[in-house]
Amino acid sequence: MSDRWEGPTRRALLGSATAVAAGAVTSTVTGGPAAAATEGVTGSLTGQVPALWREFTRTPFTHPQIPYVGRAGQRAGAAHFPRRPVVADVRAYGATADGSADSAPAINRAVAAAGRAGGGTVLIPPGTYRVDGLIHVGHSNVVLRGAGSARTKLYATRSLTELIGAYGSRYGGDKSSWSWAGGLVWFCPADRFAALTAAIRAKAWPFEGWTGNERDEWETLTKVEPARRGSWTVTVADPRRLRPGRLVLLRLADDAGHTLLEHMAGGGPGPEAYHWNDKTKLTSYVPYEWPVRIARVRGRRVTLERPLPLDTRPEWDPRLTTHVKALTGSGVEGLTLEAVETPQAPHLLDRGHNGVTFQCAYDCWADDIVVRHMDNGFGLVSASACTLRGTRVAGRGTHHPYFCREGSHDNLVEDFVIERRTTAAPAGTQLHGINVEGLSSYNVWSRGDMAMGTFDTHRGMPFANVRTDITVTNNGRHGGDASAGPLFGARFAHWNIRVTNARAGLMRIDGLAPCSATVGINEVTEFDQIDVPDFSGDLHSRLELYGTSGTVRPRNLYEAQRELDVQRALRR
């Protein structure tokens, strides 16, 4: 099936903008027209509009502290997921809804049949389905749909270590990569999944991303001329292999002076003085690979689905390339995935009772999904433009409730919940939270309720990520090897964050993150894990409305940017 997507219609955009304008009529928020319009997203409440927001509305694609994330998520943040026709019912393939027998083979047969049909919905009716194996979705446009998270349950009895084998780290040591990879419901292109699991079984620990186990499965489509971060259009050397709707990789290689890494960190004296050469784990993450769809081709001018995340400077050899075959247009909806309850493993020794993971996936989604008693909850591994909506992590306690790593970009996690653990944490275990690492960029966590965990920026210098409109009991800790380099790159934004236990760590980031924004956070105090900035000198960070809670307008930075995006589209 075609991977072309034309984007929202003008009628849909107009309807959205009209609804926002109607909401803004009763708003008493102070500020200019852009501030008033975006207030309608979250209701007619009084509040304070920070200077940062006024600045951002003037330069939304190039602001020095706030990243533009208005196009994050599946189909650029579409409000509704595709409704694909039903092509299979798992009961017709032998699944039993009373938990009496292993239904994993039947579910996988139904999923495979949907894939052969070119896509469609696989129904899992109400009941409890025992699964002694993992569920793999390897074809595009396949949707796994339960009857609702309160009515359909998959009960997983085995770990990924039992099903696939031990998974060591390509960086050495005795760590288990199941501590941050893989899922018992695993979305990954069929060929990529086969190559990954074969490498794991052979103990040839792979790279996990868009260009294969050795990062050599790509070819150049065309070179790209210099352009600035925030540009929607680039000039290419040869457009003949490009077409609207095609998914490509923008590839940026670092140079000997590590000026690309400096650029990701915001540039200037601090990043220039930083010692990059011994950060071997970090330097293994470049070249930076950013998946993006082509929106339009006119001669050598190519318009992208999203604006450029970074400059394309000649010294970084910018080019558009191919990638492994992607998984697109697939999702999972309306079910609970529960593991047999076992004690949480010591830190970094997880056996792989993991929830739902998207890998080498683009424009995919999860909706109304609960994971319970898992080592790790929801994973984004070299995944981009995916949406996790209405997801919940529950049960005995989780190492990574959410992990976002290995160059994952432009994802949206909204309306999410991390429940308080139901059993005490065993000695030697670790709790992170909403994790981001490995040069992952332009991801959003929005409207969250975290009864435990933290904003786990896990080294590997992620940059340009947003956490907004979240209530958090900040009792987790971040991780990350020293060889993975800085905690933060440039343009992290924490906006309207309510910290119930007043712990500052990884919440207030104006003293840690370069070119960052901390806006609308209640008063917090340093204790427990205390970090120092990775970069020397002026961090060019901003702090506004500190000591407040819920007063900043707009309340939700992502939703406000979405409305600016609607207005921009209407003017085109």
C-alpha positions as CSV (number, residue, x, y, z in Angstrom):
1,M,0.0,0.0,0.0
2,S,1.1,3.6,-0.6
3,D,2.9,5.4,2.3
4,R,1.7,8.8,0.9
5,W,-0.1,11.1,3.3
6,E,-1.4,14.5,2.2
7,G,-2.0,15.9,5.7
8,P,-5.2,17.4,7.2
9,T,-7.7,19.0,4.9
10,R,-8.3,22.7,5.0
11,R,-11.8,22.0,6.2
12,A,-10.6,20.0,9.1
13,L,-8.1,22.7,10.0
14,L,-10.7,25.4,9.7
15,G,-13.0,23.5,12.0
16,S,-10.2,23.1,14.6
17,A,-9.3,26.8,14.4
18,T,-13.0,27.8,14.7
19,A,-13.4,25.6,17.8
20,V,-10.4,27.2,19.4
21,A,-11.5,30.7,18.6
22,A,-14.9,29.9,20.2
23,G,-13.1,28.7,23.4
24,A,-11.0,31.9,23.4
25,V,-14.1,34.2,23.6
26,T,-14.5,33.6,27.3
27,S,-10.8,33.6,28.1
28,T,-9.6,36.3,30.5
29,V,-5.9,35.5,29.9
30,T,-3.8,38.6,29.3
31,G,-1.6,38.9,26.2
32,G,-1.8,39.3,22.5
33,P,-4.0,37.5,19.9
34,A,-1.8,34.3,19.8
35,A,-1.9,33.9,23.5
36,A,-5.7,34.4,23.6
37,A,-6.3,31.9,20.8
38,T,-4.2,29.2,22.4
39,E,-5.8,29.6,25.8
40,G,-9.0,28.2,24.2
41,V,-7.3,24.8,24.0
42,T,-7.5,24.3,27.8
43,G,-10.4,26.4,28.9
44,S,-11.3,29.9,30.0
45,L,-8.9,30.4,33.0
46,T,-7.0,33.4,34.1
47,G,-3.3,33.2,34.2
48,Q,0.0,34.8,33.2
49,V,1.5,34.7,29.8
50,P,5.3,34.5,30.1
51,A,7.6,36.6,27.9
52,L,9.0,33.4,26.5
53,W,5.6,32.5,24.9
54,R,5.3,36.0,23.3
55,E,8.8,35.6,21.9
56,F,8.0,32.1,20.6
57,T,5.0,33.1,18.7
58,R,7.2,35.6,16.7
59,T,9.9,33.0,15.9
60,P,8.3,29.5,16.5
61,F,10.7,27.5,14.3
62,T,14.0,29.1,15.5
63,H,13.4,30.1,19.1
64,P,16.7,29.6,21.1
65,Q,15.1,27.9,24.1
66,I,11.8,26.4,23.1
67,P,11.7,23.7,20.4
68,Y,8.9,23.7,17.8
69,V,7.0,20.4,18.4
70,G,3.6,21.4,16.9
71,R,3.9,18.5,14.4
72,A,4.9,15.8,16.9
73,G,3.0,12.5,16.8
74,Q,1.3,10.2,14.4
75,R,0.2,12.0,11.2
76,A,1.6,15.2,12.7
77,G,-0.5,14.9,15.9
78,A,-3.8,14.0,14.3
79,A,-6.7,13.9,16.8
80,H,-8.0,10.6,15.5
81,F,-6.3,7.4,14.5
82,P,-7.2,5.6,11.2
83,R,-10.1,3.1,11.4
84,R,-9.1,0.2,9.3
85,P,-11.6,-2.5,8.2
86,V,-11.7,-5.6,10.3
87,V,-10.0,-8.5,8.5
88,A,-9.5,-11.0,11.3
89,D,-10.9,-12.1,14.6
90,V,-8.3,-14.0,16.7
91,R,-10.9,-16.6,17.8
92,A,-11.1,-17.7,14.2
93,Y,-7.4,-18.6,14.4
94,G,-7.7,-20.6,17.6
95,A,-7.4,-18.0,20.4
96,T,-9.3,-18.7,23.6
97,A,-10.7,-16.0,25.8
98,D,-10.7,-17.9,29.0
99,G,-7.0,-18.1,29.6
100,S,-6.9,-21.8,29.4
101,A,-4.4,-22.2,26.5
102,D,-1.6,-20.3,24.8
103,S,-3.2,-17.8,22.4
104,A,0.0,-16.2,21.1
105,P,0.3,-18.4,18.0
106,A,-3.3,-17.8,17.1
107,I,-2.9,-14.0,17.6
108,N,0.2,-14.0,15.5
109,R,-1.5,-16.0,12.7
110,A,-4.3,-13.4,12.6
111,V,-1.8,-10.6,12.5
112,A,0.2,-12.3,9.7
113,A,-3.0,-12.8,7.7
114,A,-3.8,-9.1,8.1
115,G,-0.4,-8.3,6.9
116,R,-0.7,-10.5,3.8
117,A,-4.0,-8.7,3.1
118,G,-2.3,-5.4,2.9
119,G,-3.4,-4.3,6.4
120,G,-6.6,-4.1,8.4
121,T,-7.8,-4.6,12.0
122,V,-7.4,-7.7,14.0
123,L,-10.0,-8.0,16.7
124,I,-9.4,-9.4,20.2
125,P,-12.8,-9.7,21.8
126,P,-13.4,-9.4,25.5
127,G,-11.7,-11.9,27.7
128,T,-8.4,-13.0,29.1
129,Y,-5.9,-14.5,26.5
130,R,-2.9,-16.3,27.8
131,V,0.2,-15.6,25.7
132,D,3.2,-17.7,26.2
133,G,5.1,-16.0,23.4
134,L,5.5,-12.4,22.2
135,I,3.1,-10.8,19.7
136,H,4.9,-9.3,16.7
137,V,3.3,-6.8,14.3
138,G,5.7,-6.7,11.4
139,H,3.5,-5.3,8.5
140,S,2.3,-1.8,7.9
141,N,-1.4,-0.8,8.3
142,V,-2.2,-3.6,10.8
143,V,-4.1,-2.6,13.9
144,L,-4.5,-4.9,16.9
145,R,-7.7,-3.9,18.6
146,G,-9.2,-5.1,21.9
147,A,-12.6,-4.3,23.3
148,G,-11.1,-1.8,25.8
149,S,-8.4,-1.9,28.4
150,A,-10.9,-2.9,31.0
151,R,-12.4,-5.8,28.9
152,T,-9.5,-7.4,26.9
153,K,-6.4,-8.7,28.6
154,L,-3.3,-10.4,27.3
155,Y,-1.7,-12.4,30.1
156,A,2.0,-12.9,29.4
157,T,3.7,-15.8,31.1
158,R,7.3,-15.6,29.7
159,S,10.0,-13.1,29.4
160,L,12.0,-12.0,26.3
161,T,15.0,-13.8,27.8
162,E,13.0,-17.0,27.7
163,L,11.6,-16.4,24.3
164,I,14.6,-15.0,22.4
165,G,17.6,-15.4,24.7
166,A,20.0,-13.3,26.8
167,Y,20.6,-9.9,25.2
168,G,24.0,-8.3,26.1
169,S,25.1,-4.8,25.5
170,R,27.1,-3.8,22.5
171,Y,29.0,-1.5,24.9
172,G,30.3,-4.4,27.0
173,G,29.7,-5.4,30.6
174,D,27.1,-7.9,32.0
175,K,24.0,-5.7,31.5
176,S,20.8,-7.0,29.9
177,S,19.6,-5.0,27.0
178,W,16.1,-6.2,27.8
179,S,16.4,-3.5,30.4
180,W,15.8,-0.9,27.6
181,A,14.7,-2.8,24.5
182,G,12.0,-5.1,23.1
183,G,8.4,-5.7,24.0
184,L,6.0,-8.6,24.5
185,V,3.9,-6.7,22.0
186,W,6.6,-5.6,19.5
187,F,6.0,-3.4,16.5
188,C,9.0,-3.7,14.2
189,P,9.2,-4.3,10.4
190,A,9.4,-8.0,9.6
191,D,12.8,-8.1,8.0
192,R,14.3,-5.8,10.7
193,F,12.8,-7.9,13.5
194,A,14.2,-11.1,11.9
195,A,17.7,-9.5,11.7
196,L,17.6,-8.2,15.2
197,T,16.5,-11.4,16.8
198,A,19.0,-13.5,14.8
199,A,21.8,-11.2,15.9
200,I,20.7,-11.5,19.6
201,R,20.6,-15.3,19.4
202,A,24.1,-15.2,17.8
203,K,25.3,-12.9,20.6
204,A,26.3,-10.3,17.9
205,W,24.8,-7.4,19.7
206,P,23.3,-5.1,17.1
207,F,22.7,-1.5,16.5
208,E,18.9,-1.1,16.7
209,G,18.0,1.7,14.3
210,W,16.9,2.6,10.8
211,T,20.1,1.5,9.0
212,G,20.5,-2.1,10.2
213,N,22.5,-4.0,12.7
214,E,25.8,-2.5,11.4
215,R,24.3,0.9,10.4
216,D,25.3,0.1,6.7
217,E,21.9,-0.6,5.1
218,W,21.3,2.8,3.4
219,E,22.2,4.5,0.2
220,T,22.2,8.2,-0.8
221,L,19.2,9.6,-2.6
222,T,20.6,13.1,-2.9
223,K,22.9,15.6,-1.2
224,V,21.3,18.6,0.6
225,E,22.5,22.2,0.3
226,P,23.0,24.3,3.4
227,A,19.9,25.4,5.3
228,R,19.0,26.6,8.8
229,R,17.2,24.9,11.6
230,G,13.5,25.6,11.3
231,S,13.4,25.6,7.5
232,W,10.6,23.6,5.9
233,T,12.2,23.6,2.5
234,V,15.6,22.4,1.4
235,T,17.4,22.5,-1.9
236,V,18.8,19.1,-3.1
237,A,21.3,18.2,-5.7
238,D,19.2,15.6,-7.5
239,P,15.4,15.3,-6.9
240,R,14.8,12.4,-9.3
241,R,14.3,9.8,-6.6
242,L,12.1,11.9,-4.4
243,R,8.3,12.1,-4.4
244,P,5.6,13.5,-2.1
245,G,4.8,11.0,0.7
246,R,8.1,9.2,0.5
247,L,9.8,8.6,3.9
248,V,13.5,9.4,3.9
249,L,16.3,9.9,6.4
250,L,18.1,13.1,6.8
251,R,21.6,12.1,7.6
252,L,24.1,14.4,9.3
253,A,27.6,13.1,10.1
254,D,29.8,14.8,12.7
255,D,33.2,16.2,11.9
256,A,36.6,15.8,13.7
257,G,35.9,18.9,15.8
258,H,32.5,17.6,16.9
259,T,30.8,20.7,15.7
260,L,27.5,18.8,15.1
261,L,27.4,17.7,18.7
262,E,28.2,21.3,19.7
263,H,25.3,22.5,17.5
264,M,23.0,20.0,19.2
265,A,24.1,21.5,22.6
266,G,23.3,25.0,21.5
267,G,26.8,26.1,20.4
268,G,28.9,28.7,22.0
269,P,31.9,28.6,24.5
270,G,30.5,25.9,26.8
271,P,30.0,23.2,24.2
272,E,33.1,24.3,22.4
273,A,35.2,23.7,25.6
274,Y,33.5,20.4,26.3
275,H,35.7,17.3,25.8
276,W,33.8,15.1,23.4
277,N,36.4,12.6,22.2
278,D,36.2,10.2,25.2
279,K,32.4,10.1,25.1
280,T,32.6,7.0,23.0
281,K,29.0,5.9,23.6
282,L,27.7,9.3,22.6
283,T,29.8,9.5,19.5
284,S,28.5,6.1,18.4
285,Y,25.1,7.6,18.1
286,V,26.1,9.8,15.1
287,P,25.5,10.2,12.2
288,Y,22.2,11.7,13.3
289,E,19.4,10.1,11.4
290,W,16.0,11.9,11.2
291,P,13.1,10.2,9.4
292,V,10.7,12.6,7.6
293,R,8.2,12.5,4.9
294,I,8.5,14.6,1.8
295,A,5.5,16.9,1.4
296,R,6.3,18.5,-2.0
297,V,8.9,18.5,-4.7
298,R,9.3,21.5,-7.1
299,G,12.4,21.3,-9.1
300,R,15.3,21.0,-6.7
301,R,13.2,22.6,-3.8
302,V,11.8,19.9,-1.5
303,T,9.3,20.7,1.3
304,L,9.3,18.5,4.3
305,E,6.5,17.3,6.6
306,R,8.3,19.0,9.6
307,P,10.8,21.8,9.8
308,L,14.5,21.0,9.9
309,P,15.6,19.9,13.5
310,L,19.2,21.2,12.9
311,D,21.2,23.2,10.4
312,T,22.4,21.3,7.3
313,R,26.0,22.6,7.1
314,P,28.5,21.3,4.4
315,E,30.9,20.1,7.1
316,W,28.3,17.5,8.2
317,D,27.8,16.1,4.7
318,P,24.0,16.5,4.8
319,R,22.1,14.1,2.6
320,L,18.7,12.3,2.2
321,T,19.1,8.6,2.3
322,T,17.2,5.3,2.2
323,H,16.6,3.2,5.3
324,V,15.4,-0.3,6.2
325,K,11.8,-0.9,5.2
326,A,9.7,1.0,7.8
327,L,6.6,0.0,9.7
328,T,3.9,2.6,9.1
329,G,0.2,3.1,9.9
330,S,0.0,0.3,12.5
331,G,-1.4,0.5,16.0
332,V,-2.7,-1.2,19.1
333,E,-5.9,-0.2,20.9
334,G,-8.1,-1.1,23.8
335,L,-6.3,-3.8,25.9
336,T,-4.3,-4.6,29.0
337,L,-1.0,-6.4,28.7
338,E,-0.3,-8.0,32.1
339,A,2.8,-10.1,32.9
340,V,2.9,-12.9,35.4
341,E,3.9,-11.1,38.6
342,T,7.6,-11.6,39.4
343,P,9.9,-9.5,41.6
344,Q,11.6,-6.6,39.9
345,A,15.1,-7.5,38.9
346,P,18.3,-5.8,40.0
347,H,19.2,-2.7,38.0
348,L,20.1,-3.4,34.4
349,L,19.5,-7.2,34.7
350,D,15.9,-7.2,33.5
351,R,14.7,-10.4,31.9
352,G,12.3,-8.7,29.6
353,H,8.8,-8.7,30.9
354,N,8.3,-5.7,28.7
355,G,5.1,-4.1,27.4
356,V,4.5,-2.4,24.1
357,T,7.5,-1.3,22.0
358,F,7.7,0.5,18.6
359,Q,11.0,0.1,16.7
360,C,11.8,1.5,13.2
361,A,8.2,2.6,13.2
362,Y,6.7,5.8,11.8
363,D,3.1,7.1,12.0
364,C,2.1,4.3,14.4
365,W,0.2,4.5,17.7
366,A,-1.1,3.0,20.9
367,D,-4.4,4.0,22.4
368,D,-6.1,3.0,25.7
369,I,-3.4,0.5,26.7
370,V,-2.5,-0.6,30.2
371,V,0.7,-2.5,31.0
372,R,0.9,-4.2,34.4
373,H,3.7,-5.9,36.4
374,M,6.2,-5.2,33.6
375,D,10.0,-4.7,33.8
376,N,9.6,-1.9,31.2
377,G,6.4,-0.3,30.1
378,F,6.2,1.5,26.7
379,G,9.2,1.7,24.4
380,L,10.2,3.9,21.5
381,V,13.4,2.6,19.9
382,S,14.5,4.4,16.7
383,A,10.8,5.2,16.4
384,S,9.5,8.5,15.0
385,A,6.2,10.3,14.6
386,C,4.3,7.9,16.8
387,T,1.6,8.7,19.4
388,L,1.0,6.9,22.7
389,R,-2.4,8.2,23.9
390,G,-4.3,7.1,27.0
391,T,-1.6,4.7,28.2
392,R,-1.1,3.6,31.8
393,V,1.7,1.8,33.7
394,A,0.5,-0.2,36.8
395,G,1.5,-3.0,39.1
396,R,4.5,-4.1,41.0
397,G,6.9,-1.5,39.8
398,T,8.8,-0.8,36.6
399,H,12.4,0.0,35.7
400,H,11.5,2.3,32.7
401,P,7.8,3.0,32.6
402,Y,8.4,4.8,29.3
403,F,11.7,4.7,27.3
404,C,12.5,6.8,24.3
405,R,16.0,6.1,22.9
406,E,18.3,5.3,20.0
407,G,17.5,8.3,17.9
408,S,13.7,8.5,18.4
409,H,12.2,11.8,17.2
410,D,8.9,13.7,16.9
411,N,6.9,11.3,19.1
412,L,3.9,12.3,21.3
413,V,3.0,10.7,24.6
414,E,-0.2,12.3,26.0
415,D,-2.8,11.5,28.6
416,F,-0.5,9.1,30.3
417,V,-0.4,7.7,33.8
418,I,2.3,6.0,35.9
419,E,0.6,4.5,39.0
420,R,2.2,4.1,42.4
421,R,3.8,0.7,42.7
422,T,1.7,-2.0,44.4
423,T,4.7,-3.8,46.1
424,A,7.8,-2.3,47.7
425,A,10.9,-2.0,45.5
426,P,13.4,-4.9,46.1
427,A,16.9,-3.8,47.1
428,G,19.2,-3.0,44.1
429,T,16.4,-2.0,41.7
430,Q,16.0,1.3,40.0
431,L,13.0,3.5,39.0
432,H,13.4,6.0,36.1
433,G,10.2,7.5,34.6
434,I,9.6,9.1,31.3
435,N,13.0,8.4,29.7
436,V,14.7,10.1,26.8
437,E,18.3,9.5,25.6
438,G,20.5,8.8,22.6
439,L,20.2,12.0,20.6
440,S,16.4,11.6,20.6
441,S,14.8,14.9,19.7
442,Y,11.5,16.8,19.4
443,N,9.5,14.4,21.5
444,V,6.6,15.5,23.7
445,W,5.1,14.3,27.0
446,S,1.8,16.0,27.6
447,R,-1.0,15.8,30.2
448,G,0.6,13.2,32.5
449,D,0.0,12.0,36.0
450,M,3.0,10.4,37.5
451,A,2.5,9.0,41.0
452,M,6.2,7.9,40.8
453,G,9.3,8.3,38.7
454,T,11.1,11.3,37.3
455,F,11.9,13.1,34.0
456,D,14.6,10.7,33.2
457,T,17.0,12.5,30.8
458,H,19.4,9.6,30.6
459,R,22.5,11.1,29.1
460,G,23.3,10.5,25.4
461,M,22.5,14.2,25.0
462,P,18.9,14.2,23.9
463,F,17.8,17.6,22.8
464,A,14.8,19.7,21.9
465,N,12.2,17.8,24.0
466,V,9.1,19.0,25.8
467,R,7.4,18.0,29.0
468,T,4.2,19.9,29.7
469,D,1.1,19.9,31.9
470,I,2.3,17.1,34.1
471,T,1.8,16.3,37.8
472,V,4.7,14.3,39.2
473,T,5.7,12.8,42.5
474,N,9.4,13.1,41.7
475,N,10.9,10.0,43.4
476,G,12.9,8.4,40.6
477,R,16.5,8.8,39.5
478,H,18.1,9.3,36.1
479,G,20.7,6.9,34.7
480,G,23.3,7.0,32.0
481,D,26.9,6.1,31.5
482,A,29.6,8.8,31.7
483,S,30.7,7.7,28.2
484,A,27.3,8.7,27.0
485,G,28.1,12.4,27.5
486,P,25.8,15.2,28.6
487,L,22.4,14.9,30.2
488,F,20.9,17.6,28.1
489,G,21.4,19.2,24.7
490,A,19.7,22.4,23.8
491,R,16.1,23.5,23.8
492,F,14.5,21.3,26.5
493,A,11.3,22.9,27.8
494,H,9.5,22.1,31.0
495,W,6.2,23.9,31.0
496,N,3.5,23.8,33.7
497,I,4.9,21.1,35.9
498,R,3.4,20.4,39.3
499,V,5.9,18.6,41.6
500,T,3.9,17.1,44.5
501,N,7.0,16.4,46.7
502,A,9.0,19.6,45.9
503,R,12.1,17.7,44.7
504,A,14.0,19.8,42.1
505,G,16.0,17.1,40.4
506,L,15.4,17.0,36.6
507,M,12.3,19.3,37.1
508,R,13.9,22.7,37.4
509,I,16.6,22.6,34.7
510,D,17.7,26.2,34.3
511,G,20.9,25.4,36.1
512,L,21.6,22.2,34.1
513,A,20.3,22.3,30.5
514,P,21.8,24.7,27.9
515,C,19.4,27.0,26.0
516,S,16.4,25.6,28.0
517,A,13.1,26.9,29.4
518,T,11.6,26.1,32.8
519,V,8.2,27.8,33.0
520,G,5.4,27.5,35.5
521,I,6.8,25.1,38.1
522,N,6.1,25.2,41.8
523,E,8.9,25.9,44.3
524,V,11.3,22.9,44.5
525,T,14.4,22.0,46.5
526,E,17.5,20.0,45.7
527,F,17.9,16.7,47.5
528,D,18.9,13.1,46.8
529,Q,20.4,12.9,43.3
530,I,22.0,16.3,42.6
531,D,23.5,17.1,39.2
532,V,26.0,19.7,38.0
533,P,25.9,21.2,34.5
534,D,28.0,19.5,31.8
535,F,28.8,22.7,30.1
536,S,30.8,25.7,31.6
537,G,29.8,29.3,31.4
538,D,26.4,30.9,30.7
539,L,23.9,28.2,29.8
540,H,21.5,30.7,28.2
541,S,18.6,29.1,30.0
542,R,15.4,30.8,31.0
543,L,13.3,30.5,34.2
544,E,9.8,32.1,34.3
545,L,6.8,31.9,36.7
546,Y,8.9,29.9,39.2
547,G,7.0,29.2,42.4
548,T,3.6,29.0,40.6
549,S,1.4,26.0,39.8
550,G,-1.1,26.0,37.0
551,T,-1.0,29.7,36.4
552,V,1.0,29.8,33.2
553,R,-0.9,30.5,30.0
554,P,-1.0,28.7,27.7
555,R,-1.2,25.8,30.1
556,N,0.0,23.2,27.6
557,L,2.9,24.2,25.4
558,Y,2.3,21.4,22.9
559,E,-1.4,22.1,22.4
560,A,-0.7,25.8,22.0
561,Q,1.9,25.1,19.3
562,R,-0.6,22.8,17.6
563,E,-3.0,25.8,17.3
564,L,-0.2,28.0,15.9
565,D,0.4,25.2,13.3
566,V,-3.3,25.3,12.4
567,Q,-3.2,29.0,11.9
568,R,0.0,28.7,9.8
569,A,-1.7,26.1,7.6
570,L,-4.7,28.3,7.0
571,R,-2.5,31.1,5.8
572,R,-0.7,29.0,3.3
